[in-house]
Amino acid sequence: MLDLKFIAQNLEEVKRGIAKKGVKVDLDSLLTLDKKRRKLIAEVETLRAKQNKASKEIATLKGQKREEKIAEMQKLVKKLKEVSPQLKKIEEEIEKKLILLPNPAHHSVPEGKDEADNQVVKKYGSPPNFHFIPKDHVEVGKALDVLEIERAVKVSGTRFAYLKNELAQLEIALISFTMNKLISKGFIPVIPPVLVKEEAMFGTGFFPTDEAQVYKITQDNLFLVGTSEVSLAAMHMGEILDSYLLPLRYTGFSSCFRREAGTYGKDTKGIFRVHQFDKVEMFSFCLPQDSWDEHEFLLSIEEEIMQELGFCYQVVNVCGGELGAPAAKKYDIEVWLPSEKRYRELTSCSNCTDFQARRLNCRVKINNRNVFVHTLNGTAVAIGRTIIAILENYQQEDGSVIIPKVLQPHMGGLEKITPKS
């Protein structure tokens, strides 16, 4: 949520930032409503002051003067009853408009509507040079008897899968490797709840804009998270953090759930775009002046993981039209997939500035003032898509798949997945 005072003081900047996201809003009418609100607040305060004064005077008066003062106070009460509903109505109208406003895109975010407009800021490594025609992850996984798609469809429907044998071990290895790395960098490990209240979804900015993507448990009015970012951000909802604790960094592992509404026919093969997936997430609460450095720090960790896994990748500065409501800026890391002969998104990290903190009412005390913290999130490892990248980039001509060296200690020293006899 945006601050009305900030909008008024930085109107053109906010307009440009929101326009980058392709969102059409009338900020001028919003500020006009705010002026009316402030005028009504002043009127209400004046009427209440007069009412209090009259009430005190009545206690000291007698006879005709007392009756006159009572009549005067009754007029004030009547006027208050007329003005107060007007104020409430305008405040509700402002609230509705503010809820729909996205976080303005940062000035460094490129213009554009879709991923074709994303700006490549870095490339690392070279695509593997195969002496055979590489298979996609589904073919590799089926041949190794580690990936079941058809049986998952039978049990749960489309966009689900079973990981089994060495692939199940590989998931645990990825979690262990990533968690150990993040803990060594000062992150606090968390296994968060995956069912949350509406306040958590609203507070992190996923409601109302992304409500169509979320699974709802109607009977209990709870929602399945699409990322542990939601649970981690809401941990400190309504709290005032001590400044010496910041940056406060968490790493959360959870299953995640997305309806994938609007993606009919897109990435239907395999496990690239599924309804249920696992992820290790990074989340940071930091001081406002530190958030852009923190953003680069999260990106550096993501890159470190990509490099240790031996992937060829590129970093992109995501264009305005591809940014969600909470993010002021987002980097994606796209890894090379041999079967598609192109880069595909594997991780992302976003700076949400104070957008989520305002909605969650999460603040920090600085110089005896409570100010909103800045929140950032980043995917340390998206398990399913990382497994895809490993199966495709490490496949061998004999059908086996080499396990990246950094993961081998987490798999009991197993060096490769080989076809079953």
C-alpha positions, 0 to 999 in steps of 0.5 A: 500500500502506498502512503498518500503523503508520499504520493502527493509529494512525488506525484509525477514519479509515482505516476511514471512508476505505476504507468510502467506496470501498465496500470491505469489509475487516476491519482489526481482524483485520489488526492482530491478525495484526500483533500476532502477527507482532511477538510472533513477531519478538521470540521469533525475535530472542531465540532467535537471540541465545541461539543466538549466545551459546551458540555463543560459549560452546561455543568456550570450554568442554570436556568435559561442560559443552561437551556440555551447551551443545551440547545447549542450542543444538540445542534453540534451533535446533529451536525456531527451526525451529518458530517461523520458518515460523509467522512467514513464514506470518503475514507472507505472510498480512499481505502478501496482505491489505495488497495488497488494501487501497485508499488511503483516500478523503480526508475531502473526498471525497463519499459515493456509489457512482457518477458521479451522486454526484459533487460539482460544484465549478465550472462554466465557460462556456456551451454553444454556441448552435447555430441548427441541429441539431448532429451527433455526432462520428461524423457530423461526422467521416465527412462531413469524411472524417477519421474511419474506423470501419468500416475499423478494425473490419475491421482490428482489431475494435470500439472502434478507429478511423482518424484521417486527413487534418486529424484526424491533423494535429489530434492532432499539434497537440494534442500539440505545444500541450500539451507546449509549455505543460507544458514552459514550466511546468517539466515534463520531457517524456518518451516512456515505454515502453508495455510494462511489467513486472508490478512496475510495474503492481503498484507503481502500484496497477493490480494486482491490482484492475484486472488485467481491464482490462490487455492482457498479452503472455503470451510475454514477461510484459509488460503494455500500459499503460492510461496513461503514469502507470504508466511515469512512476511506475515510473521512480524505483522503488526510488530515494531522491530528493534533496529539492531536486529535488521537486516532480519533474514529468514530462509523458509522451506515449504510446498507451494500451491498455484492454480495457474489460472490463465496458463491453459496450454502453456508449459503443459509437459512435465514439471515446469509449471505445476500446481504443487511445488517445493521451494527454499525462499529467502526473505529479508526485513531491512532498514529503508536505506539499505534495501537496494544493497540488500536486493543485490545481496540476495541476487548474489546468493542466487547466482552463487547457487547457480554457479555451484550447481554448474548452470549456464544462466542469464540475469534479467532486469524484469520489465514493468509490465511483468512486475507483480503489484508488490515489487518495485524491481525484480531480477530473474535468473534464467537457466539454459535448457538444452531441450528448448535451446533457450533460457527459462526462469529458475529463480527471482528476487524482488525489492518490495520497498515499504509496500508490504510493510504498510499493509502488514503494519510492520515497523522499526523504531529509528531515532524515536520514530516508528517507520515502515521497514523494507521487505525483500524476497528471493528464491534460493532454489525452486526444486522442480525447475532446478531438477529439470535443469539438472536432468537436462544439463547433466544427461549423458549419452548412455541415459545416465545423469551426473549429479552436481558435485556440490550435491553428491555429499548430500546423497550419500556420495552418489555420483550419477543416476543410472538407468534401471536394468 
